[in-house]
Amino acid sequence: MTKNNRQQIKLSDAPKSIQLAVDLIQLLEENKIETQTAIEALEIVLNDFKKKRLSKITAIFKTATFRW
């Protein structure tokens, strides 16, 4: 695909995850956060959110009634 053939999509039409990623990149760049520091911080955030998701799934299974 050439540069001229690329479709332009408004950020407001992009998925929420893309919008958030753009906002985070902008925040990190505007505050001149070093790349390694940003990576380490994002890994911490990612792990935290994965744990929260796992906790929610576990809670659902604990309250669910299974009938075999």
Buried (B, 14 or more C-beta within 10 A) or exposed (E): EEEEEEEEEEEEEEEEEEEEEEEBEEEBEEEEEEEEEBEEEEEEEEEEEEEEEEEEEEEEEEEEEEEE
